[in-house]
Amino acid sequence: MTQWERLQQLDTVYSQRAFDLYNRDEFPMEVRHYLAHWIEGQDWERASRDSSQAAFLFQVLLENLDNQFSRFAQERDSFLLQRNFRRYKQNFQKYQEEPYTLANIIHWFLVKEREILNDAELAQQVQTLQVQPAAMELESQRQVEKSLKDLKTKVEVMEHSIRCLEEQQDEFDFKYQTHLMDCCTEEEKKMQAEGLQKMLNALDKCRKNFLSDISTMLDAADVLRSVLIDEELVDWKWRQQKSCIGAPDDTSLEHLEKWFTQIIECMFQLQKFLQKLDELVGKMTYENDPIPVRKPPLKSRVDTLLTNLIKSSFVVETQPSMPQGRGSLVLRTNVQFSVKVRLLYKVSELNHVMKVTVSVNNAASQLKGFRKFNVLGTLSKALNMAESMNGGMVADFRHLTLKDQKVGGGGKGINDLSLSVTEELHRIIFQTQFDYQGLSVPLETFSLPVVVISNSSQQQSAWASVLWFNMLCSDPENVKFFETSPAATWPQFGEMLSWQFLSCGKRGLDNDQLETLAIKLFGKQQSYDNCKISWTKFSKENLPDTNFSLWVWLDGILTLVKLYLSDLWSDGSIMGFVSKGKERLLLKKKQNGTFLLRFSESIKDGGITFSWVQYANDGTPSVQTVKPFTSTDLKQIALPDILCNFRMMIAENIPVNPLCYLYPNTPKDQAFGKYYSEKTGEENPYLKYLKTKLVFVSKENGCSGVREGPESDLSTQDRDPPSLSDAGDDGLLLQAFEKSPMLSSSTIDDDMLNSILDSDSECTVPEAFPPTAPHTSPSCLQHNFSESPLDIFADALSPDIDVNVTLHEFLNSPNILNGINFRMLQEESDDFALDSGLIQDLGYPNIPLTP
């Protein structure tokens, strides 16, 4: 099933998000729908960086549009689609000179789709796991539903009561007028008067009872108003605030919209009842009539309730965000952003009537040095039901831009609070006027505080501010929050970090990972509940022995997970945060070839490494660690392929993959096989190359050995070992029979080869693993020993290619010397000096060649 098909099967809340996503003008939903299979089969992320790939996909896209146009031309009922696809192709022509821009747009839409799917999946998981909170939430919803049902029932009863009251008054009025006109005896008149007095007393009692019923209803409505505004709406706003920083909370407005609409309708009904009482008084009144005295306070209460409900029903449904920004609430000057507001009172009579205007709250930025902004774009839009799938009253602003107000001599100046640009908080204001059924109420609502930047380099710091504010502050009006920013407790901080990994990799942090981070920050403690971390320590102070802060380090890892490790992180293959001391304890108890994946602690922009255990002949375990892989490496070859093709040079220069079992005991191919993707020339119809495989090969001294000894303090010393600058030239070799996609032969020099693996002590790789239990050599290693060198070499070739002939043609090619680093060709040779030397440096013995 395609990603697009999965989107169409989501619940209303998430399908609405997909609908809103494609309300943008950059990429039509119809193109996405009809070309779904082809679009999802292309590497748009690569095309956004590779202009030639982008140009190729651009041309294929235009061809697909033409093909789809032709299909519509043959269908009788597809005239509009035919016309639309012609227009879409014309619109795409503007990317002719910069096709990578279009590739970047399509990639962004696919990423946003995946985020919606992930959120839907996480919501389902949360609903499954949090049974008790869900039950409590359902109970509160049932209570609200019951109260609303009772209120509506009472309104229906009162509607009947006021009709009876009107009939009773009409009957009294008729008999009273008849009594005045009748010519009868005094005795008869006296009897009629007594009867009329009884009717009037009954009428007076009914009027008093009706007014009392209205008062009782208003009491119940006020309690319900308090529940909706002070509890349910506040809770929704807090959930929305947390969801802006990754919390998997439900931010649907479906229930609130229904509840607000029902209670407001009931209040308007009470308003009509009070107006009806005015009509009855106008027809007939009497001494001590209760209506003139008791109705005005009741009307005032109804108006107050209605005003409070309607003011509270105007909310920001989707907080400000840039289409390709880091997250919500980070805006950049001169870059478009979108935001959506909603009126929770859904009434068709107001469709396209209420105009919403948008501006920036510069009143909160009067402090010296604070910047001020103007909003550009479509600044006014009507609340309408067309932009919402469920017919809600929304105004979706999709093309707004912030621009600096130039004040004084320009520049930011000196801030009275000594806050940085990314610590300034600003709010977007939305205003409209509600006029309906005689009630006029000005409405105003604000966005959560946003951080406004002017350069993409400020995104990281701005997102840190957004995280810190929305983690700790439930008062969105506190724009001076960072003047005296409070510290976060470890439970708050750990939960926020877990949300970040949940957003980036579909899995939060487990207790072991959180404990490792807690030890890093606070040292070993019995409990971390009372430990606190300050804003300065989180985002400004450098970690011990580094030149970067805690947030910079964590953000680098998050970026690495989001871009290259999402699947591995979500399925639990990456242990991630584990101290090197604990790593040793875990691995030394496992069988030979067991390995685990963890994040580097010494790389600013994020790195991941793997360590494995192997046993000497006497059964002594040693743990080996490779130098961490960064985004530069993973951009060119995926981590599963690195794990699959990694080799170590052992006895007789035979390359062996030492990685056999993912901790604790999962066979490597079982854990990562579904992610392997060996790229060959045959995958591209325009390129015909010899099949190749990129293989990491390490000699005995080309790895990091972790020996037994006292465990260092993770918070100060337990870091990745530095790269060994004087490692031997044969520390790592790449098997590549052509220019590899990662390193071409012209770029493989000694320094680059030796930098792949690092070492904090010399390690000894055994010639053979001990044959006795429990440290028996794994089957994956035994298999490699049984293969002949020629068999290993032939594995990299296509099965239908004659090895000897192919090698002969390759080695006698006139271009063979192009880009070869001759420092690699230092081996002793026989008759074929250059040829066999090359083979030797690839880690294989001399292979006789037959012309």
KATA-V315009 format. One record per residue. PHI is phi in radians with two decimals (NA if undefined). NEAR is the number of other ideal C-beta (glycine too) atoms within 10 Angstrom. D_CENTER is the distance of its C-alpha to the mean C-alpha in Angstrom with 1 decimal. Layout:
((PHI NEAR D_CENTER) (PHI NEAR D_CENTER))
//
This chain:
((NA 7 22.2) (-1.28 12 20.2) (-1.04 14 16.5) (-1.14 19 17.9) (-1.16 12 20.2) (-1.14 15 17.6) (-1.06 22 15.8) (-1.25 12 19.2) (-1.73 10 19.7) (-1.31 18 16.9) (-1.15 12 18.0) (-0.98 12 18.7) (-1.03 18 15.7) (-1.49 18 13.2) (-1.17 16 15.9) (-1.11 20 16.3) (-1.10 21 12.8) (-1.15 21 13.9) (-1.07 15 17.2) (-1.12 20 15.9) (-1.03 19 14.0) (-1.57 19 17.3) (-1.32 13 19.3) (-1.24 18 18.9) (-1.63 9 21.9) (-1.21 13 20.7) (-2.48 18 20.5) (-1.15 17 22.5) (-1.12 15 21.3) (-1.14 14 24.8) (-1.12 22 24.5) (-1.06 20 21.2) (-1.24 13 23.0) (-1.38 20 26.3) (-1.96 16 25.2) (-1.01 16 22.3) (-1.10 10 23.9) (-1.19 13 24.9) (-1.05 22 21.7) (-1.31 15 19.7) (-1.58 8 22.5) (-1.85 18 22.3) (-1.62 13 20.8) (-1.27 22 19.4) (-1.13 17 17.7) (-1.17 14 21.2) (-1.11 23 22.8) (-1.20 20 20.9) (-1.87 14 22.7) (-1.99 15 25.9) (-1.13 13 28.0) (-1.20 10 30.4) (-1.13 18 27.8) (-1.10 22 26.2) (-1.12 18 29.8) (-1.10 16 30.4) (-1.16 23 27.4) (-1.07 21 28.2) (-1.17 12 31.7) (-1.16 12 30.6) (-1.05 23 28.3) (-1.10 15 31.3) (-1.10 10 33.5) (-1.13 17 31.1) (-1.11 19 31.2) (-1.10 13 35.0) (-1.11 14 35.2) (-1.17 20 33.2) (-1.04 18 35.4) (-1.14 11 38.4) (-1.11 14 37.3) (-1.13 19 36.9) (-1.11 12 40.3) (-1.57 8 41.8) (-1.83 10 40.3) (-1.17 5 42.3) (-1.73 7 39.4) (-2.01 16 36.9) (-1.10 11 38.5) (-1.14 10 35.5) (-1.10 17 33.1) (-1.06 16 35.6) (-1.12 12 35.8) (-1.10 16 32.0) (-1.20 25 31.6) (-1.13 14 34.4) (-1.21 10 32.7) (-1.07 18 29.3) (-1.10 17 31.2) (-1.10 10 33.0) (-1.16 13 29.8) (-1.22 18 28.4) (-1.08 10 31.6) (-1.17 10 30.5) (-1.62 17 28.3) (-0.99 12 31.5) (-1.44 8 31.9) (-2.29 14 28.3) (-1.12 22 26.8) (-1.18 21 24.0) (-1.15 14 22.6) (-1.13 22 22.3) (-1.06 27 20.9) (-1.15 17 18.1) (-1.12 18 17.4) (-1.11 21 17.4) (-1.05 20 15.1) (-1.11 18 12.6) (-1.11 19 13.1) (-1.13 19 12.8) (-1.12 13 9.4) (-1.12 17 8.2) (-1.07 20 10.3) (-1.09 15 8.9) (-1.11 15 5.4) (-1.12 21 8.0) (-1.09 17 10.1) (-1.11 18 7.9) (-1.09 23 7.4) (-1.11 21 11.1) (-1.15 16 12.1) (-1.15 19 10.8) (-1.06 19 12.5) (-1.15 12 15.5) (-1.15 14 15.6) (-1.09 16 15.4) (-1.11 14 18.1) (-1.28 9 20.1) (-1.37 10 20.0) (-1.66 13 20.4) (-1.14 9 23.6) (-1.15 8 25.5) (-1.00 11 22.9) (-1.12 14 22.4) (-1.12 9 26.1) (-1.13 11 26.5) (-1.12 15 24.1) (-1.10 10 26.1) (-1.13 10 29.2) (-1.13 13 28.3) (-1.13 13 27.4) (-1.11 10 30.8) (-1.13 12 32.6) (-1.12 21 31.2) (-1.06 14 32.1) (-1.13 10 35.5) (-1.10 18 36.2) (-1.18 18 35.3) (-1.11 11 37.5) (-1.10 13 40.4) (-1.12 22 40.0) (-1.15 15 40.2) (-1.11 10 43.2) (-1.12 20 45.0) (-1.09 19 44.5) (-1.11 11 46.0) (-1.12 12 48.9) (-1.18 18 49.5) (-1.10 13 49.6) (-1.20 9 52.4) (-1.12 16 54.0) (-1.26 20 54.2) (-1.18 11 55.8) (-1.11 11 58.4) (-1.09 20 58.9) (-1.15 15 59.6) (-1.13 10 62.0) (-1.12 16 63.8) (-1.18 19 64.2) (-1.11 13 65.6) (-1.14 12 68.0) (-1.08 19 69.3) (-1.08 14 69.6) (-1.10 10 71.6) (-1.18 14 74.0) (-1.19 15 74.4) (-1.14 10 75.4) (-1.12 11 77.8) (-1.06 15 79.2) (-1.22 9 80.1) (-1.59 6 81.8) (-1.21 10 83.7) (-1.82 6 87.4) (-2.47 11 88.1) (-1.26 8 90.1) (-1.08 7 89.0) (-1.11 8 88.4) (-1.16 12 86.0) (-1.11 14 84.2) (-1.13 11 83.8) (-1.16 12 82.4) (-1.13 17 80.0) (-1.13 12 78.9) (-1.09 10 78.2) (-1.10 13 76.1) (-1.14 15 74.2) (-1.12 10 73.6) (-1.09 11 72.1) (-1.10 17 69.8) (-1.16 16 68.8) (-1.08 10 68.1) (-1.15 12 65.9) (-1.13 20 64.1) (-1.09 16 63.6) (-1.12 11 62.2) (-1.12 16 59.8) (-1.11 22 58.6) (-1.12 14 58.1) (-1.11 13 56.2) (-1.13 21 53.9) (-1.11 20 53.1) (-1.15 12 52.5) (-1.10 17 50.1) (-1.09 23 48.1) (-1.08 13 48.0) (-1.12 11 46.8) (-1.11 23 44.2) (-1.16 19 42.9) (-1.08 11 42.8) (-1.15 14 40.6) (-1.16 25 38.4) (-1.20 14 38.1) (-1.11 12 36.9) (-1.16 22 34.4) (-1.04 21 33.3) (-1.10 12 32.7) (-1.12 17 30.6) (-1.21 23 28.4) (-1.44 16 28.1) (-1.52 11 28.4) (-2.07 12 26.6) (-1.12 18 24.4) (-1.21 19 23.2) (-1.09 13 22.8) (-1.10 14 20.8) (-1.09 18 18.5) (-1.10 16 18.1) (-1.20 14 17.3) (-1.12 16 14.7) (-1.10 22 13.1) (-1.08 22 13.5) (-1.21 19 11.8) (-1.14 19 8.8) (-1.13 22 8.5) (-1.99 20 8.2) (1.84 24 5.9) (-1.15 22 8.9) (-1.45 22 9.2) (-1.67 20 11.8) (-1.36 17 13.5) (-1.96 20 13.7) (-1.16 19 16.1) (-1.78 21 19.3) (-1.02 14 21.5) (-1.19 15 23.6) (-1.07 20 24.0) (-1.08 23 25.0) (-1.13 16 27.6) (-1.18 23 28.9) (-1.10 25 29.3) (-1.10 19 31.0) (-1.18 18 33.4) (-1.25 25 34.5) (-1.17 22 35.0) (-1.06 15 37.0) (-1.10 20 39.1) (-1.15 26 39.8) (-1.16 19 40.9) (-1.14 18 43.2) (-1.09 24 44.7) (-1.05 19 45.2) (-1.16 14 47.2) (-1.06 23 49.2) (-1.14 18 50.2) (-1.13 13 51.2) (-1.14 16 53.3) (-1.10 24 55.1) (-1.04 12 56.0) (-1.11 9 57.6) (-1.14 20 59.5) (-1.14 16 60.8) (-1.12 8 61.9) (-1.42 10 64.0) (-2.77 14 65.5) (-2.42 11 65.4) (-2.79 11 67.8) (-1.15 6 68.7) (1.10 8 65.9) (-1.08 16 63.4) (-1.30 16 60.1) (-1.14 19 57.8) (-1.03 12 58.7) (-1.49 10 58.1) (-1.66 17 55.1) (-1.24 19 53.1) (-0.97 11 52.0) (-1.09 12 50.1) (-1.15 20 48.4) (-1.08 17 47.4) (-1.09 10 46.1) (-1.14 18 43.9) (-1.08 22 42.6) (-1.10 16 41.8) (-1.13 14 40.0) (-1.08 21 37.9) (-1.07 24 37.0) (-1.08 16 36.2) (-1.11 16 33.9) (-1.14 23 32.1) (-1.23 20 31.7) (-1.09 15 30.6) (-1.28 20 27.9) (-1.37 26 26.8) (-1.65 23 25.6) (-2.31 21 21.9) (-1.55 20 18.9) (-1.33 22 16.7) (-2.17 20 13.8) (-1.20 23 13.7) (-0.99 26 14.6) (-2.72 18 12.2) (-1.54 17 13.4) (-0.98 16 12.8) (-2.10 13 12.1) (-1.44 19 11.3) (-1.20 18 9.3) (-3.07 18 7.6) (-1.12 24 9.6) (1.31 28 13.1) (-1.97 24 14.0) (-2.05 25 16.6) (-2.13 21 19.1) (-1.04 14 22.6) (1.16 10 23.9) (-2.13 15 20.5) (-1.13 17 19.6) (-2.38 25 16.9) (-2.22 19 16.4) (-2.81 22 16.7) (-2.29 20 18.0) (-2.02 24 20.7) (-2.49 24 22.3) (-1.75 26 25.7) (-1.32 23 25.7) (-1.61 24 29.4) (-1.65 21 29.5) (-2.47 16 33.0) (-1.14 8 34.0) (-1.12 7 36.8) (-1.74 18 34.3) (-1.07 15 32.4) (1.11 11 32.4) (-1.83 16 34.6) (-1.52 20 32.5) (-1.55 13 31.5) (-1.80 21 28.5) (-1.92 14 28.8) (-2.19 21 26.2) (-2.72 13 27.1) (-1.89 21 26.1) (-1.39 17 27.4) (-1.36 16 29.6) (-1.12 10 31.9) (-1.43 18 29.5) (-2.07 18 30.0) (-1.45 9 33.8) (-1.14 14 33.9) (-1.04 9 35.6) (1.66 16 33.4) (-1.22 21 30.3) (-1.36 20 29.2) (-2.16 14 29.5) (-2.34 21 27.8) (-1.93 13 28.7) (-1.75 18 26.4) (-1.99 13 27.3) (2.02 15 26.7) (-1.38 12 27.1) (-1.58 13 27.9) (-2.43 12 29.2) (-2.65 20 28.0) (-1.50 16 29.4) (-1.14 24 27.6) (-2.55 18 27.9) (-1.69 17 27.2) (-1.38 10 26.6) (-1.63 19 22.9) (-2.34 21 21.9) (-1.17 14 22.2) (-1.69 15 23.8) (1.37 13 26.2) (-1.28 21 24.8) (-1.54 27 26.0) (-2.25 22 23.2) (-2.28 24 23.3) (-1.82 19 20.5) (-1.57 22 21.0) (-1.99 18 19.4) (-2.36 12 21.7) (-1.79 18 22.1) (-2.49 16 22.8) (-1.69 25 23.8) (-2.32 13 27.0) (-1.07 15 28.8) (-1.49 11 32.0) (-1.39 9 34.7) (-2.07 13 36.6) (1.03 6 39.9) (-1.50 6 40.1) (1.42 8 36.5) (1.40 10 34.0) (-1.38 14 32.1) (1.37 13 35.1) (-1.75 8 35.3) (-1.49 16 33.1) (-1.02 12 35.0) (-1.71 14 32.3) (0.99 10 31.8) (-1.66 19 28.1) (-1.37 15 26.2) (-1.01 18 24.6) (-1.41 21 21.1) (-1.80 23 22.5) (-1.29 26 23.8) (-2.03 27 22.0) (-2.26 22 22.7) (-2.27 20 22.2) (-1.63 26 22.3) (-1.86 16 25.1) (-2.22 22 25.6) (-2.32 15 29.2) (-2.74 22 31.2) (-2.20 13 34.4) (-1.77 21 34.9) (-2.30 12 38.4) (-2.80 17 39.3) (0.89 11 42.3) (1.42 9 44.0) (-1.82 15 41.1) (-2.11 9 39.7) (-2.36 17 36.7) (-1.31 11 34.8) (-1.99 19 31.1) (-2.63 10 28.6) (-2.49 19 25.0) (-2.16 15 22.8) (-1.33 23 19.2) (-1.10 21 17.7) (-1.02 25 18.9) (-1.94 26 17.5) (-1.83 23 18.2) (-1.88 22 20.0) (-2.03 25 20.5) (-2.08 15 23.0) (-2.52 9 22.0) (-1.12 11 19.0) (-1.18 8 20.4) (-1.58 18 19.5) (-1.05 19 15.7) (-1.08 19 15.5) (-1.18 21 17.9) (-1.12 25 16.4) (-1.15 24 13.0) (-1.06 23 15.2) (-1.12 28 17.0) (-1.08 22 14.2) (-1.06 25 13.2) (-1.16 23 16.9) (-1.11 26 17.8) (-1.33 25 15.3) (-1.38 18 16.0) (-1.96 17 19.7) (-1.95 18 20.8) (-1.72 11 21.0) (-1.83 9 23.3) (-1.18 18 21.6) (-1.46 13 25.0) (-1.42 14 25.3) (-1.35 20 24.7) (-1.72 15 27.0) (-0.95 21 24.8) (-1.41 20 24.9) (-1.13 13 28.7) (-2.39 8 29.0) (-1.15 20 25.6) (-1.30 12 25.9) (-1.42 15 25.1) (-1.78 22 22.5) (-1.30 16 23.8) (-1.07 20 22.6) (-1.00 13 21.3) (-1.15 14 19.1) (-1.16 25 18.0) (-1.10 23 17.5) (-1.12 18 15.3) (-1.08 19 13.1) (-1.08 21 13.1) (-1.08 18 12.4) (-1.08 21 9.2) (-1.13 22 8.1) (-1.24 23 9.3) (-1.09 21 7.9) (-1.22 22 4.2) (-1.42 22 6.3) (-2.30 22 9.0) (1.13 21 8.9) (-2.67 19 11.6) (-1.41 19 12.3) (-1.57 20 15.5) (-1.52 13 18.8) (-1.10 8 21.8) (-1.15 12 23.5) (-1.14 21 20.7) (-1.14 20 20.4) (-1.15 19 24.2) (-1.05 18 24.4) (-1.19 20 22.3) (-1.11 20 24.4) (-1.10 19 27.5) (-1.07 20 26.4) (-1.53 20 26.1) (-2.08 15 28.9) (1.37 12 31.1) (-1.25 11 32.2) (-2.35 14 32.4) (-1.23 5 33.4) (-2.50 8 30.6) (-1.88 20 27.8) (-1.08 9 27.2) (-1.69 10 29.3) (-1.31 18 28.1) (-2.27 15 26.4) (-2.21 18 24.6) (-1.53 13 25.2) (-1.07 21 23.1) (-1.13 11 25.6) (-1.18 17 25.2) (-1.26 20 21.4) (-2.10 22 21.2) (-2.09 14 24.8) (-1.35 11 27.1) (-1.30 13 27.2) (-1.13 20 27.0) (-0.97 11 30.5) (1.12 10 32.0) (-2.36 15 29.2) (-2.02 8 28.6) (-2.52 15 24.9) (-1.49 21 23.2) (-1.04 21 21.1) (-1.17 20 17.9) (-1.04 19 18.7) (-1.13 22 19.3) (-1.11 19 16.2) (-1.16 24 14.0) (-1.09 21 16.1) (-1.19 24 15.4) (-1.06 20 11.6) (-1.12 16 12.1) (-1.07 27 14.6) (-1.12 25 12.5) (-1.10 17 9.7) (-1.49 14 12.6) (-2.26 20 15.4) (-2.20 25 15.0) (-1.02 17 12.1) (-1.15 16 14.7) (-1.15 22 17.1) (-1.19 22 14.8) (-1.18 18 13.7) (-1.57 15 17.4) (1.44 13 18.6) (-1.27 21 20.7) (-1.73 22 19.8) (-1.24 21 21.4) (1.37 25 19.8) (-1.78 24 21.3) (-2.68 21 25.0) (-1.22 20 28.1) (-1.16 22 30.6) (-1.14 16 33.2) (-1.17 18 31.3) (-1.01 20 30.5) (-1.10 20 34.3) (-1.10 13 35.1) (-1.23 18 32.7) (-1.32 23 33.8) (-1.21 16 37.6) (-1.62 12 37.9) (-1.87 19 36.6) (-1.25 18 38.4) (-0.95 22 38.9) (1.55 23 35.9) (-1.31 25 33.2) (-2.40 24 30.2) (-2.45 23 26.8) (-1.95 20 23.8) (-2.48 24 22.8) (-1.48 24 21.2) (-1.29 22 23.6) (-1.76 21 24.5) (-2.07 16 26.4) (-1.89 23 24.2) (-1.11 16 22.5) (-1.65 16 19.9) (1.65 26 19.0) (-2.60 23 21.3) (-2.30 26 21.9) (-2.33 20 25.3) (-2.32 22 27.2) (-2.22 25 30.4) (-2.42 25 33.0) (-1.84 26 36.2) (-2.49 29 39.6) (-2.08 21 43.1) (-1.32 14 46.3) (-1.05 13 49.6) (-1.56 7 50.4) (1.51 11 47.2) (-1.34 15 45.6) (-1.46 18 41.8) (-2.38 22 40.0) (-1.92 25 36.3) (-1.85 24 35.3) (-2.35 25 32.2) (-1.59 22 31.2) (-1.11 25 30.0) (-1.03 20 26.2) (-1.65 23 24.4) (-1.88 18 22.2) (-1.09 17 20.0) (-1.06 10 23.3) (-1.29 19 24.5) (-1.24 19 21.5) (-1.16 14 21.2) (-1.81 12 24.6) (-2.60 19 24.8) (-1.22 20 22.3) (-1.03 22 22.6) (-1.02 21 24.0) (-1.22 21 26.7) (-1.09 21 27.5) (-1.13 23 28.1) (-1.18 21 30.1) (-1.80 20 32.3) (-1.12 20 32.8) (-2.34 22 36.6) (-2.12 26 39.0) (-1.50 21 42.6) (-2.10 22 45.0) (-0.96 12 48.6) (1.03 10 50.4) (0.97 15 47.4) (-1.65 18 45.6) (-1.34 23 41.8) (-2.29 24 40.1) (-1.46 20 36.5) (-1.41 23 36.4) (-1.62 24 33.1) (-2.13 21 33.8) (-2.29 22 31.9) (-1.30 24 28.3) (-0.94 21 28.7) (-1.52 12 30.2) (-2.78 10 32.0) (-1.55 14 29.9) (-0.93 15 31.6) (-0.96 20 29.7) (-1.17 15 29.9) (-1.22 10 28.8) (-1.34 18 25.6) (-2.08 23 24.8) (-0.97 11 27.1) (-1.21 11 24.6) (-1.76 16 22.7) (-1.10 13 25.9) (-2.62 11 26.3) (-1.28 12 29.6) (-1.53 15 29.9) (-2.25 13 33.4) (-1.11 13 35.2) (-1.21 12 35.9) (-1.28 9 32.4) (-1.89 11 33.2) (-1.14 6 36.1) (-1.69 6 37.1) (-2.22 9 37.4) (-2.15 8 39.8) (-2.10 12 39.7) (-1.15 15 40.9) (-1.04 17 38.3) (-2.33 19 36.9) (-2.49 17 34.8) (-1.54 20 33.3) (-2.23 23 34.5) (-1.53 24 34.1) (-2.16 24 37.5) (-2.11 24 38.6) (-1.34 21 42.2) (-1.03 18 43.3) (-1.72 18 42.7) (-1.76 28 39.4) (-2.35 29 37.0) (-1.64 23 36.2) (-1.73 18 38.4) (-1.92 24 37.4) (-1.62 13 40.6) (-1.21 10 41.4) (2.90 9 42.0) (-1.13 5 40.9) (-1.36 13 37.2) (-1.43 13 36.1) (-1.31 14 34.1) (-1.05 22 30.5) (-1.24 15 29.9) (-2.20 12 32.5) (-2.14 11 33.7) (-1.38 17 31.6) (-2.13 18 29.9) (-1.13 20 29.9) (-1.19 16 33.4) (-1.22 12 34.1) (-1.16 15 35.0) (-1.48 20 38.7) (-1.26 9 40.1) (-1.84 5 43.5) (-1.12 22 42.4) (-1.14 14 44.7) (-1.12 17 44.4) (-1.73 22 43.9) (-1.10 23 41.0) (-2.61 25 38.6) (-2.24 23 39.4) (-1.91 19 37.4) (-1.42 21 38.9) (-2.63 19 38.5) (-1.62 18 41.1) (-2.74 13 39.7) (-1.12 15 37.4) (-1.34 19 34.2) (-1.20 12 30.8) (-1.82 17 30.0) (-2.38 19 33.4) (-1.44 12 36.4) (-1.11 17 39.9) (-1.36 11 40.5) (-1.89 12 37.8) (-1.53 20 38.6) (-1.92 13 40.7) (-1.07 15 41.6) (-1.12 11 39.1) (-1.20 13 36.1) (-1.11 23 37.3) (-1.29 22 38.0) (-1.48 15 34.7) (-1.18 22 32.7) (-1.96 24 33.9) (-2.06 23 34.6) (-2.59 23 37.2) (-1.91 16 38.0) (-2.94 12 41.2) (-1.22 12 43.3) (-2.15 19 42.6) (-2.00 12 45.0) (-1.59 21 43.9) (-1.16 18 46.4) (-1.20 10 48.4) (-2.64 12 47.8) (-1.42 23 46.0) (-1.05 17 48.3) (-1.43 10 49.4) (-1.65 11 49.8) (-1.23 7 47.4) (-1.58 11 45.0) (-1.87 20 43.9) (-1.28 15 44.9) (-1.06 20 43.6) (-1.11 20 40.8) (-1.09 11 41.6) (-1.18 18 39.1) (-1.38 21 41.2) (-1.05 14 44.5) (-1.10 11 43.7) (-1.17 17 43.2) (-1.18 14 46.6) (-1.38 7 48.3) (-1.47 14 47.4) (-1.38 11 49.7) (-0.97 17 48.6) (-1.16 14 49.3) (-1.10 10 47.1) (-1.09 18 44.2) (-1.10 19 44.8) (-1.28 16 45.1) (-1.06 13 41.7) (-1.42 18 40.1) (-1.82 17 42.3) (-1.16 12 42.3) (-1.11 7 44.5) (-1.72 5 46.7) (-1.87 12 47.6) (-1.26 11 50.8) (-1.08 17 49.8) (-1.10 13 53.1) (-1.12 12 53.5) (-1.10 15 49.9) (-1.09 20 50.2) (-1.09 15 53.5) (-1.15 10 52.2) (-1.16 14 49.2) (-1.29 15 51.3) (-1.70 11 54.0) (-1.17 10 51.7) (-1.16 6 52.9) (-1.72 6 49.3) (-1.11 14 48.7) (-1.42 9 49.4) (-1.14 10 46.8) (1.39 12 44.2) (-1.41 15 45.5) (-1.47 16 45.6) (-1.28 9 49.1) (-1.18 12 48.5) (-1.37 20 47.1) (-1.74 15 50.5) (-1.96 12 52.6) (-1.34 14 53.6) (-1.13 9 57.3) (-2.32 16 58.0) (-1.81 10 60.8) (-1.14 9 62.0) (-1.73 15 58.6) (-1.08 12 57.5) (-1.20 14 54.5) (-1.11 20 53.3) (-1.21 22 53.5) (-1.06 19 52.2) (-1.11 19 49.0) (-1.11 21 48.7) (-1.08 19 49.5) (-1.23 18 46.6) (-1.48 19 44.2) (1.63 21 45.3) (-2.13 20 47.9) (-1.23 13 51.8) (-1.04 17 54.2) (-2.07 16 54.0) (-1.12 10 57.2) (-1.88 17 56.6) (-1.85 9 58.9) (-1.06 6 59.5))
//
